[in-house]
Amino acid sequence: MSLESAPAPAPHLTVDILGLCPSVRDEVCVSVQVYGGRTCYVIEDRLRSKFYRLGLAEYTFVSLLDGQTTIAEAMGRTAEVCGSEGLEEREIATLCKWLLECSLITTEQSSSESRLEEGRAKQRARKVLGNANPMLQKIPLCNPMPVLRHLDPLATTVFGVFGFAIWILAVGFATFALWGSWDEFSAAGIHVLARENWLVLLATWLGLKLVHEAGHALACRRYGGHVRESGIVLILFAPMPYVDVTDAWKIDGKWQRVMISAAGMYAEIFCAAIAALVWTSSFDPFVRQHAMNVIVTATVMTLLVNANPLMRFDGYYMLIDALELPNLATHGRQWLAAATRRHFMGMDVRNPDRAEGSPAVVATYAIASLVWRWIVCVSLVLSAAVLMHGAGTAIAIIAIGLWVGLPCCRWIRMLMENRLVRYRRMACITAVAAGTLWMCWSVVPWYSRGTVPLVVDYHHPHEVRIGADGFLDRLTVSVGDVVSRGQILARLSNRELELEYQDLLLDLETSEARYRGFVTDESIAAAAVEQQVQASLRSRLTELERQLGGLVVCSPADGVIARCDVESREGAFIHRGERLFLIGSPGSEKMIGLVDQADVDAFRRGQGQRVDVRLWGMGERPIAGRIDRVLPRAEVSLPHAALGADAGGPLPVRLNPQATNDSDAMQLIAPRFPVLIDLVGGEIDHVMPGQTGYARLVYRDGTLGRAVRDSLADWIEDKRAMLTMHR
């Protein structure tokens, strides 16, 4: 008698799912909610602390899965109960696959040893990968419920009407007090990120995060939730406390869930308000610095991180609850995956069915969150590489491998195993994309705009310099006055020269008297010597007369006083050769700009090219100009005081320690190249010296691809420089 072994169960890939009899796990429980005006069912997996939301048709189907009813029978009964809102076979298959992936139901096949071992292997792999990520480590510590139960009265007070009134009064009064000292506060805020303040700032941050998480926990208890777990998350090895308030999903009121999500920021802003009141009322530098740390950390840093809805922090959960868009991030990832499979791989994939949120909202959020996630990842990698030296570089390499390498490996594996992929279509799209990238890199031009601050001034003005040392007694003209040739501009005095001149006159008279005596006495040799003395005295007198004449400054030509270098120096001593005035000739106006180093090559190549000029006081209509030439040397001197920031101009300046006159009192912080620009047409008759504005040159700056590369390189370099500066 031969014994035949029972046939082995069919592999799970070939099983007819309609004949399966799955059952819902015993650890799963259900609660009813009204969400978006519709009744829904919240599925709680107590074993894994996860929550899921189902609609009426989905819940009806799931509730029939008792281990004895087949999927086909459950689908039929669901259609009887829900009518036209029942589920199609494709939707049933998708729902069953999702229920199995979430481990909410079990089947004979899924309970087989091979499937259990496969699930355990996947779980071990996820755990290993999670522990291998040096950027993010989650360490559970304890169950906080024994402590929180004793704090229930405090939670009721803090998140009640009385607590909210106190919060409003404190924040409002602190805002008013801080606004009155805003200039002082903003000036003191630049020291918050100073290197010597790092440890104190870190301690402040940790303390506020404890308050933040305590706010979440108390709010969850206030509205009847259960806090399952608390612990520490290490982000780039920086500790950050956390609490598990996923029980908030069971709370029916959406605004109560929003309040639980916002409770951390609510608590931190209250701490910031108290710190602001301390800062405005204290005069102790130590106390004020700590208060400043609390204010900046609890407001700026918290709002930038926690309130950002593009990451799954408080702002995200507030958004999805307030707008009733559950699983927005998950739907966004599914949309990206489906779009990639459909458009790139040519697979017949439909977008996941969603009962809430328009496709445009989901797609927009998916793209925005993806871009933001990459920015954050790059910032974290740069921070690790810069702040931790060699170890940071190793951490950055591991993080890049986990964030980029593993998804690429999964995609490659899917491409190799999935028979639905249209490789010809994918190859064509890849070729087109590669060709487009090559065109952008090598062919498509990129145009940049170089903007140059400028001032209208006279070209080649006449310089008026003093001919002798002297004290400035009086100026007879000022800037803008029209003068004529020979007109007196200033008077100086030099008492020493005048006395020396009088002494020389007396010496000359004495010498002439001696000469006459020698002639009378017929002393020929002595008379000849005295004649030489008289010649020397007359030569010196002529020189003194020239110098004394130089103390009266006259205009060398007709024109307009364009600049006065000694306007504020009346009574001061002026050295010989110093410039007193610049006199410009009407009709010789020219625009003088200062080009930054980054744009100087473009302006040199654009010599003779037209530029758009805008001058203040002449409306929004641009004026046509033409580049004359760029001077070869960069300078820190200002061609006109109106360009300096101290006079309301656009260029940052500083005091010139080597200044010799008023016009050189300030100098540029960074050197710039002077450029001369001519006005084209009849606009020259409408401009005035001293008018400021700017000229804009549009020029080709390489290709589009190289421009993107340079922008990214500059952004990364700026981040590295900033981190290095604060290291």
VOGU-3710 file (C-alpha; in Angstrom, 3 decimals, decimal comma):
1> mslesapapa> 0,000/0,000/0,000  1,522/3,230/-1,073  0,977/6,517/0,688  0,645/9,670/-1,374  1,725/12,891/0,237  -0,693/15,792/0,257  -0,066/18,363/-2,455  1,966/21,311/-1,304  0,062/24,577/-1,073  0,319/26,660/-4,169
11> phltvdilgl> 2,794/29,524/-4,089  1,210/32,732/-2,967  1,808/34,317/-6,346  -0,509/31,844/-8,067  -3,342/31,693/-5,527  -6,820/32,838/-6,601  -7,451/35,525/-4,016  -11,235/35,362/-4,410  -11,219/31,900/-2,845  -9,112/32,884/0,187
21> cpsvrdevcv> -10,619/33,143/3,654  -8,566/35,804/5,457  -9,282/36,890/9,015  -8,697/40,132/10,873  -6,054/39,868/13,582  -7,269/39,795/17,170  -5,091/42,819/18,134  -7,003/45,082/15,741  -9,802/47,250/17,135  -12,131/49,765/15,482
31> svqvyggrtc> -13,606/53,161/16,414  -16,025/55,391/14,496  -15,289/58,985/13,449  -16,906/61,693/11,370  -14,269/63,006/8,978  -15,006/65,625/6,331  -18,735/65,241/6,931  -18,554/61,488/6,248  -18,554/58,545/8,620  -15,263/56,652/8,657
41> yviedrlrsk> -13,677/53,923/10,735  -10,310/54,161/12,473  -8,467/50,829/12,588  -5,985/50,575/15,472  -3,211/47,990/15,402  -2,387/47,831/19,102  0,573/45,544/18,611  2,380/47,957/16,264  0,857/51,240/17,553  -0,427/52,143/14,098
51> fyrlglaeyt> -3,715/53,659/12,957  -5,535/53,435/9,643  -8,715/55,088/8,385  -11,271/53,247/6,217  -14,458/54,326/4,486  -17,836/52,642/4,859  -17,418/50,239/1,919  -13,875/49,246/2,903  -14,855/48,709/6,549  -17,900/46,685/5,555
61> fvslldgqtt> -15,687/44,387/3,534  -13,031/44,078/6,264  -15,629/43,372/8,958  -16,754/40,278/7,032  -13,287/38,706/7,039  -13,687/36,160/9,844  -11,525/33,323/8,518  -14,493/31,398/7,136  -15,931/33,850/4,591  -14,144/33,946/1,250
71> iaeamgrtae> -13,136/37,209/-0,345  -15,648/36,623/-3,133  -18,448/36,156/-0,595  -17,361/39,246/1,367  -17,267/41,253/-1,867  -20,818/40,150/-2,721  -22,188/40,994/0,717  -20,440/44,376/0,583  -22,145/45,112/-2,722  -25,508/44,181/-1,168
81> vcgsegleer> -24,952/46,531/1,792  -23,335/49,484/-0,015  -25,079/49,237/-3,351  -23,486/51,475/-5,989  -20,755/52,495/-3,548  -19,495/48,935/-3,320  -15,985/47,884/-4,310  -14,904/46,503/-7,672  -12,757/43,401/-7,986  -9,645/45,455/-8,736
91> eiatlckwll> -10,270/47,641/-5,680  -10,816/44,520/-3,569  -7,481/43,108/-4,738  -5,702/46,379/-3,947  -7,370/46,563/-0,524  -6,443/42,973/0,335  -2,844/43,556/-0,696  -2,726/46,647/1,487  -4,283/44,805/4,451  -1,681/42,059/4,129
101> ecslitteqs> 1,207/44,514/3,832  -0,024/46,285/6,984  -0,437/42,889/8,708  -4,061/43,671/9,564  -5,329/40,343/8,196  -3,849/36,859/7,959  -4,396/34,034/5,467  -3,314/30,450/5,298  -0,653/31,428/2,776  0,529/34,452/4,737
111> ssesrleegr> 0,760/32,261/7,867  2,909/29,690/6,106  6,442/29,264/7,353  7,934/30,640/4,150  5,857/33,835/4,248  6,478/34,306/7,971  10,183/33,900/7,428  10,030/36,340/4,512  8,229/38,864/6,714  10,751/38,395/9,515
121> akqrarkvlg> 13,590/38,874/7,045  12,068/42,112/5,765  11,546/43,340/9,319  15,166/42,528/10,215  16,364/44,315/7,078  14,327/47,414/7,907  15,678/47,393/11,448  19,276/47,013/10,259  18,884/49,813/7,735  17,243/52,028/10,338
131> nanpmlqkip> 20,059/51,427/12,815  22,675/51,967/10,096  21,500/55,471/9,266  23,872/57,798/11,172  21,654/60,805/10,512  18,635/59,510/12,426  18,486/57,134/15,388  15,365/56,509/17,488  15,855/55,242/21,053  12,673/54,393/23,043
141> lcnpmpvlrh> 13,128/54,850/26,784  9,950/54,491/28,854  6,172/54,653/29,140  5,303/58,119/30,520  1,701/57,321/31,467  2,314/56,782/35,227  3,626/60,356/35,444  1,086/61,885/33,064  -1,894/60,518/34,982  -0,854/62,657/37,951
151> ldplattvfg> -0,634/65,704/35,653  -4,153/65,418/34,226  -5,412/68,408/36,317  -2,557/70,513/34,954  -3,408/69,471/31,374  -7,033/70,470/31,916  -5,975/73,913/33,160  -3,274/74,602/30,560  -5,421/73,620/27,587  -8,628/75,073/28,936
161> vfgfaiwila> -10,163/78,525/28,594  -8,244/79,919/31,577  -4,898/78,633/30,267  -5,560/80,002/26,785  -6,457/83,438/28,227  -3,184/83,496/30,188  -1,312/82,470/27,030  -2,885/85,268/24,973  -2,119/87,892/27,627  1,496/86,762/28,057
171> vgfatfalwg> 2,232/86,583/24,318  0,496/89,885/23,591  2,216/91,775/26,387  5,616/90,265/25,494  5,166/91,213/21,825  4,306/94,782/22,778  7,275/95,036/25,156  9,699/93,550/22,642  8,452/95,811/19,848  9,382/98,861/21,887
181> swdefsaagi> 12,988/97,620/22,176  13,238/96,051/18,748  16,384/97,876/17,594  18,283/96,852/20,710  16,910/93,312/20,518  17,842/92,817/16,855  21,336/94,184/17,492  21,836/91,761/20,391  20,485/88,822/18,369  23,578/88,567/16,169
191> hvlarenwlv> 25,491/87,030/19,100  23,153/84,049/19,480  25,049/81,898/16,952  28,472/82,918/18,237  30,775/79,960/18,792  31,148/80,604/22,518  27,351/80,389/22,880  26,932/76,980/21,253  26,864/74,821/24,381  24,429/77,137/26,150
201> llatwlglkl> 22,250/77,256/23,027  22,265/73,444/22,817  21,242/73,158/26,480  18,473/75,713/25,889  17,297/73,790/22,833  17,149/70,499/24,750  15,220/72,100/27,595  12,708/73,645/25,212  12,271/70,352/23,351  11,405/68,694/26,659
211> vheaghalac> 8,783/71,405/27,165  7,655/70,905/23,563  7,107/67,163/23,923  5,521/67,638/27,338  3,033/69,970/25,636  2,088/67,238/23,150  1,717/64,679/25,930  -0,432/66,921/28,159  -2,660/67,939/25,230  -3,159/64,298/24,275
221> rrygghvres> -4,175/63,488/27,852  -6,423/66,564/27,956  -8,514/65,216/25,079  -8,594/61,599/26,248  -5,618/60,120/24,391  -3,015/57,650/25,606  0,740/58,415/25,371  2,338/55,107/24,507  6,032/55,820/24,552  8,731/58,435/25,096
231> givlilfapm> 12,391/58,462/24,152  15,170/60,227/22,281  15,784/60,755/18,570  19,391/61,421/17,544  19,500/63,724/14,526  23,128/63,997/13,424  23,965/62,747/16,962  22,110/65,719/18,460  19,580/64,408/21,023  15,940/65,364/20,641
241> pyvdvtdawk> 13,183/64,000/22,932  9,953/62,613/21,509  6,611/61,218/22,710  4,285/58,867/20,849  0,834/60,500/20,681  -0,528/58,432/17,790  -3,562/57,785/20,013  -4,741/61,218/18,829  -6,043/59,441/15,708  -8,838/57,969/17,856
251> idgkwqrvmi> -10,046/61,438/18,927  -13,120/62,412/16,945  -12,783/66,244/16,935  -10,418/67,483/14,228  -9,644/70,733/16,062  -8,705/68,732/19,132  -6,248/66,773/16,982  -4,929/70,053/15,558  -4,434/71,326/19,107  -2,488/68,198/20,057
261> saagmyaeif> -0,213/68,748/17,049  0,209/72,437/17,867  0,648/71,941/21,631  4,442/71,750/21,435  4,747/75,086/19,630  2,025/76,488/21,909  4,182/75,646/24,947  7,424/76,929/23,395  5,907/80,245/22,341  4,667/80,733/25,906
271> caaiaalvwt> 8,239/80,133/27,145  9,474/82,649/24,549  6,944/85,208/25,826  8,164/84,788/29,417  11,780/85,075/28,205  10,905/88,265/26,281  9,442/89,825/29,424  12,591/88,867/31,335  14,809/90,303/28,580  12,989/93,654/28,482
281> ssfdpfvrqh> 12,948/94,055/32,272  16,460/92,858/33,173  19,756/94,698/32,870  22,006/91,748/33,743  23,933/90,702/30,575  24,031/87,050/31,679  20,260/86,899/32,210  19,541/88,739/28,969  21,747/86,393/26,943  19,934/83,322/28,276
291> amnvivtatv> 16,574/84,974/27,635  17,699/85,758/24,088  18,630/82,088/23,563  15,167/81,013/24,682  13,408/83,571/22,476  15,310/82,680/19,300  15,178/78,915/19,852  11,497/78,828/20,813  10,325/81,022/17,932  12,569/81,119/14,872
301> mtllvnanpl> 13,985/77,585/15,029  10,717/76,009/16,144  8,631/77,713/13,470  11,146/76,880/10,723  11,219/73,184/11,616  8,058/72,182/13,464  5,626/74,454/11,621  6,907/73,415/8,175  4,192/71,238/6,546  6,620/69,789/3,975
311> mrfdgyymli> 8,100/67,487/6,618  6,177/65,132/8,853  6,359/67,285/11,945  3,715/69,291/13,769  2,878/71,555/10,839  2,137/68,591/8,585  -0,314/66,989/11,012  -1,969/70,334/11,684  -2,425/70,782/7,915  -3,898/67,360/7,179
321> dalelpnlat> -6,289/67,554/10,126  -7,407/71,137/9,481  -7,968/70,508/5,742  -9,063/66,906/6,299  -6,474/65,460/3,935  -5,294/62,284/5,706  -2,179/60,461/4,489  -1,235/63,375/2,241  2,473/62,488/2,331  1,742/58,802/1,593
331> hgrqwlaaat> -0,539/59,711/-1,273  2,139/62,048/-2,583  4,754/59,288/-2,623  2,282/56,941/-4,303  1,540/59,587/-6,932  5,257/60,032/-7,661  5,798/56,274/-7,919  2,750/55,796/-10,171  3,712/58,733/-12,376  7,245/57,369/-12,775
341> rrhfmgmdvr> 6,024/53,869/-13,668  3,399/55,156/-16,068  5,327/57,874/-17,901  8,904/56,582/-17,682  8,526/52,805/-17,718  5,363/52,659/-19,835  3,555/50,452/-17,316  -0,233/50,435/-17,215  -0,510/51,867/-13,711  -3,393/53,882/-12,398
351> npdraegspa> -3,075/56,493/-9,711  -4,104/55,214/-6,267  -7,753/55,839/-5,488  -8,282/58,640/-3,006  -11,517/59,765/-1,475  -10,074/63,039/-0,238  -7,868/65,731/-1,731  -7,722/66,736/-5,377  -4,973/65,236/-7,583  -3,527/68,724/-8,078
361> vvatyaiasl> -3,104/69,194/-4,311  -1,489/65,774/-3,917  0,854/66,297/-6,878  1,866/69,777/-5,724  2,567/68,570/-2,219  4,506/65,554/-3,512  6,845/67,660/-5,638  7,309/70,389/-3,016  8,038/67,896/-0,224  10,477/65,990/-2,456
371> vwrwivcvsl> 12,444/69,161/-3,240  12,438/70,227/0,409  13,534/66,750/1,518  16,518/66,901/-0,813  17,459/70,358/0,458  17,339/69,116/4,051  19,337/65,989/3,198  22,034/67,985/1,421  22,187/70,426/4,338  22,562/67,580/6,839
381> vlsaavlmhg> 25,285/65,937/4,747  27,181/69,232/4,478  26,783/69,833/8,205  28,166/66,397/9,006  31,074/66,773/6,578  32,071/70,223/7,864  31,399/69,979/11,585  32,767/66,472/12,180  35,867/66,512/9,955  36,879/63,010/8,758
391> agtaiaiiai> 34,172/61,168/10,682  31,630/63,551/9,218  32,756/62,657/5,695  32,279/58,950/6,451  28,828/59,664/7,908  27,928/61,695/4,822  28,981/58,836/2,513  26,906/56,305/4,490  23,895/58,636/4,494  24,139/59,182/0,720
401> glwvglpccr> 24,315/55,418/0,232  21,176/54,898/2,315  19,214/57,789/0,830  20,271/57,380/-2,805  21,944/54,015/-3,254  19,243/51,799/-1,766  16,332/53,352/-3,721  18,379/53,025/-6,913  19,043/49,367/-6,155  15,340/48,753/-5,573
411> wirmlmenrl> 14,465/50,426/-8,871  17,063/48,408/-10,757  15,785/45,200/-9,200  12,215/46,084/-10,120  13,259/46,841/-13,696  14,965/43,474/-13,987  12,110/41,443/-12,469  9,007/43,267/-13,723  7,869/42,004/-17,118  5,429/44,862/-17,605
421> vryrrmacit> 8,210/47,396/-18,120  8,410/48,666/-21,684  12,147/48,828/-22,126  11,999/50,400/-25,582  9,877/53,245/-24,277  12,158/53,668/-21,261  15,224/53,681/-23,513  13,664/56,330/-25,767  12,728/58,528/-22,813  16,204/58,080/-21,347
431> avaagtlwmc> 17,795/59,022/-24,672  15,567/62,079/-25,021  16,321/63,117/-21,437  20,045/62,611/-21,977  19,903/64,617/-25,206  17,976/67,375/-23,488  20,506/67,490/-20,680  23,339/67,616/-23,199  21,624/70,460/-25,059  21,118/72,361/-21,817
441> wsvvpwysrg> 24,742/71,750/-20,840  26,374/72,590/-24,154  23,998/74,548/-26,388  21,098/76,335/-24,674  22,384/79,814/-23,799  21,955/81,397/-20,399  21,707/85,136/-20,073  22,617/87,015/-16,933  22,031/90,597/-15,948  24,820/92,717/-14,580
451> tvplvvdyhh> 23,631/95,705/-12,561  25,994/98,604/-11,924  25,330/101,520/-9,565  26,307/104,781/-11,214  26,328/108,537/-10,808  26,226/111,370/-13,326  29,377/113,468/-13,116  31,476/115,765/-15,282  34,027/114,123/-17,525  37,589/115,481/-17,225
461> phevrigadg> 36,696/118,330/-14,851  39,182/121,098/-14,071  41,027/120,574/-10,799  41,668/123,639/-8,660  44,589/123,210/-6,261  46,135/125,550/-3,727  49,425/127,139/-4,741  50,830/127,702/-1,237  50,431/126,542/2,328  47,870/128,542/4,238
471> fldrltvsvg> 44,825/128,716/6,444  41,434/128,667/4,698  39,775/131,960/5,574  36,689/131,962/3,383  34,943/130,115/0,580  33,094/132,365/-1,816  31,305/129,591/-3,761  29,596/126,266/-3,059  28,782/123,114/-5,025  26,459/123,819/-7,947
481> dvvsrgqila> 27,450/127,474/-8,397  28,182/128,677/-11,912  31,560/130,405/-12,093  33,489/132,264/-14,766  37,150/132,254/-15,609  39,175/134,323/-13,119  36,414/134,488/-10,496  37,670/134,314/-6,901  36,671/130,991/-5,318  38,431/131,064/-1,956
491> rlsnrelele> 40,838/133,116/0,119  43,615/131,771/2,334  46,138/133,426/4,596  49,691/132,639/5,634  51,082/135,067/8,227  54,572/133,603/7,982  54,760/134,242/4,235  53,483/137,783/4,689  56,068/138,557/7,421  58,821/136,983/5,377
501> yqdllldlet> 57,773/139,124/2,409  57,904/142,295/4,532  61,310/141,310/5,915  62,637/140,753/2,411  61,410/144,201/1,337  63,301/145,760/4,223  66,385/143,694/3,417  66,176/144,838/-0,209  65,920/148,502/0,785  68,901/148,080/3,098
511> searyrgfvt> 70,886/146,376/0,359  70,105/149,162/-2,113  71,289/151,764/0,441  74,558/149,870/0,953  74,996/149,625/-2,783  74,658/153,360/-3,230  77,246/153,893/-0,479  79,684/151,529/-2,140  79,233/153,333/-5,465  79,850/156,712/-3,766
521> desiaaaave> 83,007/155,341/-2,118  84,022/153,811/-5,458  84,216/150,349/-3,842  83,683/148,491/-7,090  84,119/144,948/-5,715  81,763/145,509/-2,748  79,175/147,094/-5,052  79,313/144,027/-7,333  78,732/141,665/-4,393  75,813/143,776/-3,183
531> qqvqaslrsr> 74,281/143,595/-6,653  74,330/139,809/-6,403  72,643/139,979/-2,974  69,926/142,230/-4,437  69,350/139,775/-7,309  68,888/136,918/-4,811  66,479/138,993/-2,706  64,430/139,975/-5,754  64,232/136,309/-6,864  62,967/135,292/-3,449
541> ltelerqlgg> 60,493/138,184/-3,453  59,144/137,033/-6,808  58,626/133,526/-5,428  56,871/134,883/-2,330  54,650/137,109/-4,477  53,667/134,032/-6,495  52,873/132,083/-3,353  50,938/134,944/-1,827  49,035/135,268/-5,057  48,209/131,565/-4,808
551> lvvcspadgv> 46,436/132,224/-1,534  43,674/133,823/-3,609  42,118/130,916/-5,523  40,532/131,802/-8,858  38,591/129,718/-11,363  40,724/128,491/-14,290  37,729/128,210/-16,645  34,021/128,796/-17,026  31,885/126,052/-15,553  30,029/124,708/-12,536
561> iarcdvesre> 31,445/123,809/-9,134  31,089/120,025/-9,184  32,850/119,238/-5,936  34,345/121,080/-2,995  36,869/119,082/-0,986  37,281/121,634/1,808  33,692/122,627/2,446  33,890/121,735/6,123  37,481/122,896/6,712  37,227/126,657/7,016
571> gafihrgerl> 39,964/127,849/9,368  42,019/124,688/8,797  45,532/124,575/7,437  45,710/123,553/3,768  48,917/122,170/2,321  50,284/123,312/-0,986  49,007/121,187/-3,876  45,830/120,011/-2,155  42,739/119,964/-4,321  40,063/122,476/-3,385
581> fligspgsek> 37,493/122,266/-6,184  36,444/120,362/-9,264  34,906/122,530/-11,973  32,922/120,807/-14,666  32,028/122,115/-18,083  28,302/121,981/-18,997  27,722/119,410/-21,725  30,596/117,165/-20,626  28,450/115,041/-18,295  29,199/111,331/-18,207
591> miglvdqadv> 27,938/108,447/-16,121  30,475/106,704/-13,911  29,597/103,257/-12,593  31,360/100,782/-10,347  31,397/97,175/-11,609  31,652/94,178/-9,318  34,393/91,633/-9,968  31,813/89,022/-11,065  30,534/91,198/-13,945  33,661/93,047/-15,028
601> dafrrgqgqr> 34,524/90,637/-17,856  31,028/90,946/-19,311  31,230/94,738/-19,279  34,646/94,653/-20,925  33,316/92,385/-23,677  30,302/94,662/-24,017  32,306/97,813/-24,774  30,219/99,888/-27,181  27,078/97,873/-26,366  23,840/99,579/-25,332
611> vdvrlwgmge> 22,647/99,317/-21,733  19,449/100,312/-19,959  19,971/103,177/-17,525  17,560/104,278/-14,822  18,186/107,494/-12,901  16,338/108,540/-9,802  13,970/111,380/-10,468  13,428/110,530/-14,137  10,531/108,081/-13,832  10,438/104,375/-14,590
621> rpiagridrv> 11,268/104,726/-18,288  14,794/103,419/-18,982  17,319/105,690/-20,684  19,563/104,377/-23,437  23,269/104,348/-22,649  26,415/102,956/-24,227  29,450/101,474/-22,493  32,500/103,621/-23,256  35,203/101,651/-21,456  36,091/99,892/-18,221
631> lpraevslph> 39,155/101,186/-16,424  41,838/98,510/-15,965  42,342/98,802/-12,204  39,912/98,132/-9,360  39,663/100,906/-6,791  38,282/101,402/-3,309  37,889/105,156/-3,744  34,441/106,566/-4,441  34,138/108,598/-7,655  31,242/110,462/-6,033
641> aalgadaggp> 30,049/110,588/-2,421  26,436/109,961/-3,518  27,260/106,307/-4,248  28,224/105,571/-0,630  25,755/104,037/1,799  26,492/106,808/4,308  24,974/109,280/1,815  22,018/107,045/0,923  23,766/105,264/-1,937  23,781/101,515/-2,693
651> lpvrlnpqat> 27,430/100,669/-1,944  28,728/99,711/1,521  31,569/101,943/2,671  33,882/102,441/5,629  36,040/105,222/6,985  39,238/105,849/5,071  42,126/106,010/7,580  44,316/107,757/4,987  41,824/110,461/4,003  43,287/113,897/3,373
661> ndsdamqlia> 40,109/115,755/2,418  36,342/115,509/2,637  35,907/113,665/-0,667  38,184/110,824/0,467  36,636/110,423/3,921  34,895/107,173/2,949  36,066/104,244/0,847  34,488/101,087/-0,547  34,625/97,920/1,515  35,321/95,818/-1,589
671> prfpvlidlv> 37,203/97,175/-4,625  35,272/97,767/-7,857  36,171/98,613/-11,433  35,119/102,066/-12,705  33,160/102,016/-15,963  32,329/105,044/-18,119  28,903/105,099/-19,787  27,719/107,618/-22,380  24,130/108,754/-22,694  22,664/108,190/-26,138
681> ggeidhvmpg> 20,323/110,702/-27,766  19,021/113,915/-26,283  18,791/112,639/-22,707  22,064/114,387/-21,870  20,167/117,673/-21,642  17,845/116,335/-18,921  20,341/114,876/-16,465  22,160/116,677/-13,681  25,504/115,937/-12,055  25,047/114,072/-8,788
691> qtgyarlvyr> 22,035/112,042/-9,975  22,409/108,390/-9,065  20,875/105,288/-10,577  21,961/102,044/-12,129  22,758/100,536/-15,511  21,747/97,009/-16,481  23,581/94,913/-19,064  22,055/91,666/-20,351  24,821/89,347/-21,531  25,315/85,706/-22,399
701> dgtlgravrd> 26,798/83,872/-19,439  27,560/80,392/-20,734  24,904/77,696/-21,041  21,871/76,782/-18,962  23,454/73,617/-17,576  26,613/75,356/-16,469  24,572/78,140/-14,886  22,630/75,576/-12,835  25,881/73,850/-11,887  27,482/77,115/-10,811
711> sladwiedkr> 24,409/78,107/-8,801  24,405/74,780/-6,959  28,157/74,992/-6,374  27,807/78,531/-5,012  24,949/77,458/-2,740  26,941/74,514/-1,390  30,033/76,683/-0,935  28,007/79,314/0,914  26,648/76,617/3,244  30,133/75,252/3,842
721> amltmhr> 31,519/78,721/4,499  28,714/79,512/6,927  29,209/76,246/8,806  32,984/76,698/8,849  32,600/80,228/10,200  30,402/79,018/13,085  32,455/75,897/13,768
//
